[in-house]
Amino acid sequence: MVAVIQFPGSNCEYETAAVLRHHGLDGRIYRWNLHREIASDAPQAFVLPGGFSFQDRVRAGAVGSRERIMDVVVARAAEGIPVLGICNGAQILVESGLVPGWDSGSVQASLAANHVLGRSGYLSRWVYVRRAPEAGRSCPWLGMLGDRAFPIPIAHAEGRFVFPDRDLARVADCAALTYCGTDGSEPQGYPVNPNGSTANLAGIMNPAGNVLAMMPHPERASHLWQVPLSTQGEWGSARAELHGSPDLSVAPGPGSLFFRGLAGWLGLEGGSE
């Protein structure tokens, strides 16, 4: 069973649970105040979905990270249980200190307001990302990504990964996903890196690799029909080829790779695709 934690202000919990079930995973939604129940049920993995938990008061994810249910997540993460934070869920994981996880119990990074070339504010668009070179070796969520770029949507106002100057040399150690060009090339700033994130980071993980915090939304790209027709690259070509075909309704999208990776890690078949 995979627990999807619903905080006040979450707005992606239902589609996230649905995508998990589509991939053969028993996705169940738990409210933020059910810490005893979730501890007793002992999920095989956790997902913190997107949204605006507690209205992003103080900082995005700051209040949610202090809820008692996160004590359960932190304890199970230390045992190696897979944890995925998507967008606001990623912000909660950063605020909880689970990622980058270099120093236990402390916050070592920040998801700051988008800012690049004088541009700031909320971003909602499709981007291209790729897995960091060594990330797939230890991360249950990244094992099926391969090395090629793939399209995925973002929707955030505070998605810029930043680190204290003393830790900049360590950033490569936590890199999981990076923004890139359609051919996988390294971006030279905006718009390929859409928010000014340090080292073009779209996602980071803990040293053990079982906790992943990512700003893009894989649940919004799990089906090929969700990919825009204007998308370039192999996923865009696949989308165009099936346009108007009934096969499009069942074809997997790039976001499905994250959930199929978890299903494989748990020894499951990977759902109905």
N, C-alpha and C positions, 0 to 999 in steps of 0.2 A: 504494500500500500504506500502511496505517495501522498503526503499531507500538503495541501495548499493552504497557506495561512492567510485568513481574511482579517485585515486590520480595518478600523474605521477609516473610510476614504479609499480603500482598495477598489479598483474598478475593472480588473482583468482576471478575477479569480475564477469566474464561471467558464470563460473560454479556455483558460489554462487547464482547468480540471478536465474539460471536454477533450482537449488535445491529448492530454495524458491517457485518457481512456481510449481514444482512437488508436493509440500505439500500444494497447494491451496492458496499460498500467492502471491500477486502481486508484485514480485520483479522487481524493476526498477533501472537502473544504472544512477547515476548522477555524472557528472564530478566535480572535486574539486572546480571549479570556478563558479559553479551555486548556490551560497549560497542564492541568492534572490529567485530563482525558487524553491529550495527545501523548503525554509521557507514558501513560498506561498502554495505549494502543501500539506504541513502538513502531512508527513508520519506517519503511526502508529508505526513504528519501524525503526531502522537504523542498518545496518551492515557495518563495516569497514573490507574489505577483506584482504587477505594476499598478499605479494609481497615485493617490495623494494622501497617504496615511496621516491621520490627524491634521489634515489641511496643510501639511508641510510646515507646521509651526516650528519656530526656532530655526531649524534647518531641515531640509528634506530628509526623512528617515530618522531624525534624531529622537523623536518621542517613541516611535515604534521600537527602536532598538533597546529601549529601557523597559519594555513590557516583560512580564515574567515568562511568557511563552518563549521568548528568546533565550532564556536560561536553558530551556530544554534543547533548543536548536544548537546552542553553543556546546552543550555537553555531548550531544549526539555527534556533532561535527568532529569533536575531539576523538571519537571512536571510529571515525572514518566514514560515517554515513554521508552520502551525497547531498549537497545543498546547492540550490540555484536561486539567485536573486535577480529578478528582471526589472530594470528601470527603477521604480521606487523600492522594489525589493533589494536591488543592488545598493541603493543608498542606505537602507537599513543594515545590510551586511557590513558596509564600510563603517557606519556609525557604531556598530557593535564590536568592531575590532577583528571580526572573523577574516576579513581580507584587508590588506595583504597578509595579515596574521603573523608578522615578524616578531612582534612583542605581545605576549598574551595579556589580554585585558585592557589594552590601550588602543586608541584610535590613531592610526599611522598614515592615513590618507584622507582626502576630501573629494567630494563631488561638488565642484563649484559651479557657479552660473556660467552658462555658455558665453564665450567671448573670444572672438577671433576677428582680426582686421576691423575692429570697431563695431562688429555685429554682435548682438546679444539678444536674449529673449528666448521664447519657446520655439523649438524646432520640431516639425512633423514632416518627415520625408523618408525616402528610401536611400540607403547608402550601400556601399560595398565593404565587406570586412573579410579578413582571413585569419586563420588560426596562427598563433605565434609558433615558431618552429618546434619548440620542445613541449608545447602545452598538452598535446594529445596523449603523451606517454602516461600521464598519471591522472588525467581528469575524466571521470565517467561521462560527462556531458559532451566532450569534444572528440571522443574516439573515432567518430565516423565522418568528421569534417573534411579530411584530406588537406591538401595544401593549396587548393585553388580558391580564388575569390568567389564570394557569393553575395547576392543581394538580400537585404533585410531592412525592415523599417525602424526608425527611431521616432520617439515622441517624448521630449523632455526639455526642461528649462535649466536644470542643474545636472549636467552630464559630463562635465570636464574634470577628468581625473588629475589631481594635483598632489604633490608630495613635498615634505620639507626638504630643503636643500641638502641636508645631511644624508638623505635616503635616495637621492637621484641616481646614484650609481647602482642601486639595487633594483631599480624599476624593471629591468629586463627579467629579473627572477620571478616576478609575479605576472608578467604579461600572458594573457590568454587569447585575446582577440584584438586585432588592430584594424583601423580604417585603412582602406587601400583603394587603388584605382580598379577599374573593371577588369584589368589584366593582372591584378595582384601587385602592381607597382606601388612603391612607397609614396605617400602623398607629399606634396610640397606646400602644405597649408590648405586653406579654404579654397574650394568647397569640399574637397575629398575628405579632409579632416574637418567635420562640420562644426565642431564646438571648441577647438583649440586644446584638446586633451593632450596631456604630456605623453610624449613618445607615440602619439596617434592611438592611444589606448581606447578600445571600445569595451573591454572586459578584462578583469584581473582575477586571480585565484590565490588561494593560500598555498604555503609550501608543500603540503601533502597532496594538493590537486583536487581534493574532493569538494571544495567550496568554490563556486564560480559566481562572480557578480558581473553582470553585463547590462549595458544600457540599451542595446537593441532588443526588439520584441520577437523572439522566435515563434511564439504562439500566433502571431499575426502573419506569419509566412510559412505556416506548416502545410498548407495546401497550395498546389501550383496555381489554382485559379485566383489566389490572393496576389500573385505577382503581377505588377502592371505590364500591359502589353508593350510599353515603351522601354522595358528593361533590356539592357545590353548583355552580351555574354551568353554562356550556355543555358542559363536558366531562362533568359528572355527568349532564346530560340525555342526551347522546349515549350514555353508558354504559347508562343505564336503558332507552333506546329499543331497544338491541340485546340486552338481557338475554334469554337463552334462544335467541337466533338464532345460526345457524352463522356469520353474517357477523362476529360479535364476535371470532372467533379471528383474523381478518385485518385488523381495523380498527386504524389507527394511534392511538397515545396521545399525550399532550402531550410526553413526552420525545423522541419521534421527531423533533420539530422541530429539535433540536440536530444530529442526525446527518444529516437531510435538508439542513440548512443547509451542512454540510461537503461533502456529496455535490454539491450545487449549485455550491459554490465551486470544487470540483475538476473541474467540468464533467461530472459523472456524472448518471445518470437518477434516482438516489435509492432504488434497491432494489425490493423486491417488493411494495410497498404499492399 
